[in-house]
């Protein structure tokens, strides 16, 4: 911007006296010293594209946010800019579905969040995988604590047109009389454990389903390095960001979704993943060894990879553990060309890092194999895995 010389705007007779000197001093202080050295310096600290790493750290600190800066992606300026760009939005939308969408944006993830219910007889947890239209509803809003097994109970809520309604069709019966104060009416108190008035809240039915545990499920857009989808340091940063937007009473579970598309003609399939800046590549390789995914009975997990991937593979290269699919996984979708399975979630479940899977049939013959960059979690994360295999 062109600087205006205010002295030239004075009458010529005033430019050589003290008025001219005063204008020179004023313009020097206000438009040079003050503007360039003070005002512009402050402005540059709140304009994202002009902020330094220290500026971003101070900016986050002023809003009470603790940035996790470690190695890998979390030491890049792109990460810091995404953190700074969403801090206020995460504060405004704290503990809602939308807040977690901003976290997915920061870490280049495709994901969603869901409340979870508990199994009637055991401690298994299951996500409620649907939402009302608004992202601004809290994940969990009503508290009902059974207090007998340290599982904390809550209700995810939506509103039906014209009446308050909880998910899964459970409602406070609209025919229940609403009394004024018993002191004024002389009528008896009604409590939530009254079977006559609130049958859907009777113990061992609805109440036992509700939890404060919720699922954060995500898949990867990019790789962080040639060996991992994301590093443990980045997982730690995700864990830290989640802790700053969830309620203290809520318990998150981090579920990695692993979608794998494989040729249906028994040929090797290779999918290339790139880093967010396109500077690094790594491959996911898979092969259908059998002919029908509906024959699957066992899944193996390993932490190595076969150097030659062909129809002679009999299982993972280095076995960590194996599971019986029918006992340990929920089969979300299955056919001869599709196998979508989610590990059954137990309370405070931890999992292992892995780089390969193999699917076996009832005769222990390998019918499918895949290897990919390492899937991992931070050690404090409650973890789960959802594998989606599709033949194309």
N, C-alpha and C positions, 0 to 999 in steps of 0.2 A: 504494500500500500504506500502511495506517495505521501511523504510528510509535508504538511502545510507549514509554511513559514509565516507565523502569525505577525511577526514584526513588520512584514511587508503590507499588512492590512492596516497598519497605523498611518495616520497622516504623516507626511514627510517631516513636519516640524517636531513631531513627538518621537521619531525614531532615534534621535541623537541625544535625547535627554534621559532622565531616570525611568520614564515609561518604557523606553526601548530596552534599557538594561533589565527592567523587571520582566518583560516578555521573554527576553533571552533566557533568564534564569528559570522562569516558570516552565518554558518549553523544554529546557534541558532536563529539569527534574522530573516533570510529569510525563513527558513523552519519550525520553531516552532512558534515564536512570530508573525511574519507577516502573514504566511499562515494560522495558526490556529485561531488567534485572529482577523485578519483583512480580509484577502481574503475569507476564508471560511464563516465568519460571513456575508459578503456582498452576497456571493453566496446563502446562505440559505434564504436570503430575497427575492430572485427572482425565486427560485425553489418551485413550488406550494406545493408539498408534505411536504416541510420543513417550510412553512410559518405559522406564527401565525396569529390570528385575527388582531392584530395591524399591522403586515406586509401587510396583504391584504388591510386593510383600507388605509394605506399609499400608497400602489401600485395604488389603484383606484384613490386616491387624485392626484397623480402625473400625471395621464392621464385625469384629469378633471371630473371624475365620482363621483357622490354622491351616496354612498351605503345607502339603507334604512335598518337599523337593528332595529327591534322592538321585538315582541314576536312570539312564535310559530316557524314556519318553517324559518322565516327570522333571527332567532338567532342561527340557526344550522351552524356548520362548513361546512356541505355539500352545503348549499346555498351559503356561502361565496366563496367556491372553484369554484362553477359554475359561480359565478359573475366574479371572477378573471380570470378564464380560457377563458372567452368570451369577455372581455373588448376591447382588441385590434381588434378582429374580428368585434365587433359592431361598432367601430369607422370607420374601413375600409369600412363597408357596411352600413353606416348611411343612414337612410331614404329609404332603399330598403326592399324588401320582405325578403331577407336573414337576415337582422338585427333582424326582429321580430321572425324568426325561432330560433335564439339564445335565445331570451327571453322566448319562449315556452320551450326550453331545461332547462333553469334555474329553471323554476317553475313547471316542470313536466306536461306540458300541451300538448295537441294535437291540433294544430290550423293552421290558415292561415290568410292572410290579403287581402282585396279587396278594390279597389276604389268604390265610390258610385256616382250615378246619382240622380238628383232631378226630382220629378214629375212635369209635365208641368204646372198644375194649382195649386197645393198645395205645401206643404213644406215637403212631405214625401220623404224619401231617400231609394234607392234600390241598393244593391251591384251588381257589375259586376263580376260574379263568374267564370271567366276564366282568364288564364294567358298565356303569351308567354312562350317559353321554358326556358328562362333565369330567375333565381331568382334575378339577379343583376340589373334589370330594376327598376328605382324609381317607387314607387306607383303612384306618381303624378309628372308630369314634365313640362307641358305647362300651362301658366296662362292666363285666359281670365276672367276678373272681370266685372260682369254685374253691380254691385254697387247699386242695387236698394232694396235689401232685406237683406243685410249683409251676404248672402251666397256667399262664394268665389268659383270661378269656375276654374276648371283645367281639364286636359285631361290625363287619363292613356295611356301610349303609348306602342305599339309594332311596329315592322317593318315587312311589307310584303316583299316577295322576289322581289327585283328590284325597289321598290318604297316606299316612306314614307307613312304610313297608320296608322290612329288612330283606336282604338278599335271600334267595332260596325259598321265597314264598312264606316265610314265617312273619306273622303280623301280630300286633297287639289287637285282639279282637275288637272291632269297632262297635260291637253291641254291649261292651262292658260299660255299666253306668259310671259316670264320672261324678263323684261326690264332692261337695264342698268340705270344709274342715269338719271333722267329726265333733269338735267342740261345739260347733254351731248347729249341726244337723242331728247329733245324737246317734248317728250311724256308726258301725264298727270300722276300724281301720282296715285297709286292704294292703297287703304286702306282696312283693314280687314272688314269694315262695308259696302263695296261695294257689293250690291246685285248681280250685273252682273258677277263679277269675283269670289266672294266667297259666293255662295248661301247657302252652308251648314252651314255658320256661321251667317245667318240671324237671328235677334232676334226672340224669341219665338219658335225657332226650336232647333237646336243643342246646341246653347249657353246656353239655359236655363237648359240643362241636366247636365252640368259639374259642379262638386263641389270639394272643397278641404277637404271634409269629407270622411273618410275611415273607413272600418270595420275591427276590430280584432276579429275573431271568434275562439272559442276554447272549447274543452271538457276536462274533468279531467281524468288523469291516476290514481290518488290516492286521498285519503282524508287527510286532515291536522289533524283533531281530530274527535272524535266520533259524533260531532254535525254538522260539516261543511265540505264541500268539500275543500274550502280554506277560511281562516279567513279574516276579514276586514284589518288586518295588512298586510297580504300577498297581498291583492288587492292593498293596498296603495303602496307597493313595486313595483308591476307590473306597476302601474300608473306612478311612478317615473322613472322606467327604460324606459318606452315608451316615456316619455317627453324628455329623453336624446338622443333618436335616431331619433325622428320625426322632421320635420321642424316646426318652430314656427307658420307658417300659417296653418298648417294642424290640423284637428279636428278628433280625434279618437273616435270610439264607440266600446264598449267592449261587445261582444255577447257571452253568455254562450250557448253552444250546450248541450242539455240534451237527449242523446239516451237511450231509454228504450225498452228492449225486454221482452215480456210478453207471457206466455203460452196462446194458443188459445182455451183451453178447460175449461175456467172459473175457473181454479185452481190458487191458490196464487203462484206468482213467486218471488223468493228472489235472489238478486244478492249481493254478498259481495265485498265491496271495502276495500283495505288495505292502510295503510300509506306507504310512500316511503321506510321506513326501516322495514316494515312488523310487527311493534309492536302494531298497533291499527287496529281495524276493525269496519265497520259500514255497515248497510244493506240498499239497495233500495228494496222496496216491491211494487208490482203492481198486479192488477187483472182486467181481462176483465169481466165486469158484464153483459153487453149486448151480442150481437152476431155479430155486424157489425160496424166497425169504420167509415164507410161512412155515418152513421146516425148522426155523430157529428155536433152540431150547436153552442155549448157554451163551453167555458173552464173556470173553476174556479181555483183561486190560494188561498192557505191558508198557515198559519204559525204554524200549529200544526200537528197532525197525529192521525188517529184512532188507538185505542189500539187493536181492533179486526178488521181484514181486511177480509171481506167476501162479499157475494152477496147481503147483506142487506144495504150496504152503499148507501146513497142518495146524497152525495156531500162531499166537504172537511169538515174537523172537525172544522176549524176556518177560516171563509171566510175573505180574504183581499179584493178581487175584482173579477169580472168576465167579460169576453169579449164575444162578438158575433164573432165567428171565421171568417165568411164571410166578416165582416166589419173591423175587427181590425188585422187580420192576413193574410199573404200571404200563400196560400196553395201550398207548393212546391211539394208534392206528396200525393196522397190519393187513398185509395181503401178500400175494406172490411177488409183487414188485415194490413193496413198501414195508418198512419196519420203523415205527416211531415209538421209542420206549423211554420212560422217565424213571430214574431210580426212585424207589419209595423212600420218602424223607422221614428219618427218625429224628427225635428231639436232639438239638445241638450236634448234628451229624457233621463229621469231618471226612474229607476224602483225600486221595493220593494224587500226585501228578502223574500224567500218563501221555504217551506219544503214539500208541497203537491199540487197535481193537481187533478181535476176531470173533466171528459168530459161528457156533457149532450146532449141528443137528442132534437128534436123539441118539444117534450112533457114534457121537463124538467126532464126526467128520467135519472139517472146516468148510463152510459154505460161503464165507465172506471175510475179507481182510481189508484194513485201511490203516494208513500211517499218516502223520501230520505233525506240525509244530506242537510243542508241548502245551498241554492244557494244565493250568495250575491255579492255585489259590494262595493267599496269605494265610499263615498258620492259624490266625485267630478267626478266620472266616468259617461260618457254618456253610457247608458246601453241598451241591447236588449236580447231577449231570443229566441232560436230556439229549439223546441221540436220535437223529432223524435220517434214516437211510432211504433214498429213493432211487430206483432203477430207471434209467432214461434211454 
